Amino acid sequence: MRVVSGKFKGRQLKAVPGMNTRPTTDKVKESLFNIIGPYFTGGLVLDLFGGSGSLGLESLSRGMDHVIFVDKDGKAIQTIKSNVESLQVGEQVEIYRNDAVRALNAIQKRDLQFDLILLDPPYKRHQLEQLIHKMSDLKLLKHNGQIVAEHSNDVVLPDVIGNFSIQRQETYGITVISVFKWSEVVKGEGEI
């Protein structure tokens, strides 16, 4: 596993030990960033299921300013810390061991809004729809921001969740990348 592009291009990253995490392949990572970037002129990123930190670190390499990493797995947190130290970007990151929903509540209290939110949860326990609804309710995404959800191809997400709608969706084998942005659709009464 490596950084695909940007100022840390080619740098190796450690994977989380064990079988509990599924790293995003370099091919999918490169495609994902070509869809949403490929490069950025600053911004704040939330990597909610940080794993090894690969996606958040890729966004730093491509020009984002700051990443908040969250993961509830202790091995993942140690791996993120190791990869951050390896790239010497400690001043540009925050790392928290927490459950995704609790983390969103804590972030909302800080009155933060993100340019990019990365969601790459375990495929079997994804809760993506619930989390994206919560992000909409808490207004965690800047109006020109993007939410990128990586999920298995047997998960069908609605076209509109809260105030967000799918702008683009790409399939890579069993992996699907869904990109959400603010929706111009006005919800009718009784809709969720």
Secondary structure, DSSP 4 states (H G I P E B T S, - for coil): -B--SSTTTT-B-PPPSSSS--PPPHHHHHHHHHHH-S--SS-EEEETT-TTSHHHHHHHHTT-SEEEEEES-HHHHHHHHHHHHHHT-GGGEEEEE--HHHHHHHHHHTT--EEEEEE---GGG--HHHHHHHHHHHT-EEEEEEEEEEEETT----SEETTEEEEEEEEETTEEEEEEEE--PPPPTT--
